[in-house]
Amino acid sequence: MSEKQKFDFRAMGQAIKNARMDKGWTREELAQIVDISPRYIMAIENHGQHPSFQVFINLMTLFHISIDQFVFPDEDSRKSAMRLLLDAELNELDENDYEILLATAKALKKVKTDEKNTMDR
């Protein structure tokens, strides 16, 4: 693979950064968890540095980030990183929480539909 065809890791690095920040972790905390330097994490997040395969797997699984959206960006059937993060959070909830979230999602959908209908008039 030529340099021109080299995979651009910047979007994945940004997804890792967003997931880390969503958890409220510093680079130093993440570095301790995955046993790499904070400077290496900064390079991955901000400069798209290609991590080693093991570091890549550790980070993607730790944050439940799917690579599909980056490797197959045109395939709508793939779940986004945000959707996978939400799925991971949902795994920690119970049935009562699901009922609340379902009602919330239905209400949000209704509001969006109502807004669209109002704008179409």
C-alpha positions in Angstrom: 0.0 0.0 0.0 1.5 3.3 -1.0 1.6 6.3 1.3 -1.2 7.9 -0.6 -3.4 4.8 0.1 -2.5 4.7 3.8 -5.5 4.6 6.1 -6.3 8.0 7.7 -6.7 7.3 11.5 -7.7 10.8 12.5 -11.5 10.1 12.7 -10.9 7.1 14.9 -8.5 9.1 17.0 -11.2 11.7 17.5 -13.7 9.0 18.4 -11.3 7.6 21.0 -10.9 11.1 22.4 -14.6 11.8 22.5 -15.2 8.4 24.3 -12.5 9.1 26.8 -13.9 12.5 27.6 -17.4 11.2 27.8 -16.2 8.9 30.6 -14.5 11.9 32.3 -11.0 10.3 32.0 -7.8 12.2 31.6 -5.2 11.0 29.2 -3.1 10.0 32.2 -5.9 7.8 33.5 -6.5 6.2 30.2 -2.8 5.6 29.8 -2.7 3.7 33.1 -5.6 1.6 32.0 -4.2 0.5 28.7 -0.5 0.7 29.8 0.8 3.2 27.3 2.1 6.8 27.7 -0.3 9.8 27.8 1.8 11.3 25.0 1.1 8.3 22.8 -2.6 8.7 23.5 -2.4 12.4 22.6 -0.7 11.5 19.3 -3.5 9.0 18.5 -6.3 11.4 19.5 -5.0 14.6 18.0 -2.7 13.7 15.2 -4.1 10.4 13.9 -1.0 8.4 14.8 -1.5 4.7 13.9 -1.3 2.8 17.2 0.0 -0.8 17.4 -2.6 -3.4 16.6 -2.9 -4.4 20.3 -3.3 -0.8 21.5 -5.9 -0.3 18.7 -7.9 -3.3 19.8 -7.6 -2.4 23.5 -8.9 1.2 22.9 -11.7 0.2 20.5 -13.0 -2.5 22.8 -12.6 -0.5 25.9 -14.8 2.3 24.5 -17.1 0.0 22.4 -16.2 1.8 19.2 -17.0 0.0 16.0 -14.5 0.4 13.2 -17.2 -0.3 10.6 -18.2 3.3 10.4 -14.6 4.3 9.5 -13.7 1.4 7.2 -17.1 1.2 5.5 -18.4 4.8 5.8 -21.0 4.5 3.0 -22.8 1.5 4.5 -25.8 2.9 6.4 -26.5 -0.4 8.1 -23.5 0.0 10.4 -24.0 1.4 13.9 -22.2 4.6 14.7 -19.7 4.8 17.5 -22.2 6.9 19.5 -24.9 4.3 19.0 -22.5 1.6 20.2 -21.6 3.7 23.2 -25.3 4.0 23.9 -25.8 0.3 23.5 -23.0 -0.3 26.0 -24.7 2.0 28.5 -28.0 0.3 28.0 -26.5 -3.0 29.0 -26.1 -1.6 32.5 -29.8 -0.7 33.0 -32.8 -2.8 34.1 -36.3 -3.3 32.6 -37.8 -0.3 34.4 -35.0 2.0 33.0 -35.8 0.6 29.5 -39.5 1.5 29.9 -38.5 5.1 30.7 -36.0 5.3 27.8 -38.6 3.8 25.4 -41.2 6.4 26.4 -38.5 9.2 26.1 -37.5 8.0 22.6 -41.1 7.8 21.5 -41.7 11.4 22.8 -38.6 12.7 21.1 -39.7 11.0 17.8 -43.1 12.6 18.1 -41.7 16.1 18.7 -39.4 15.8 15.7 -42.3 14.6 13.5 -44.5 17.4 14.8 -41.8 19.9 14.1 -41.3 18.6 10.6 -45.0 18.7 9.9 -45.2 22.3 11.1 -42.3 23.3 8.9 -43.8 21.5 5.8 -47.0 23.6 6.1 
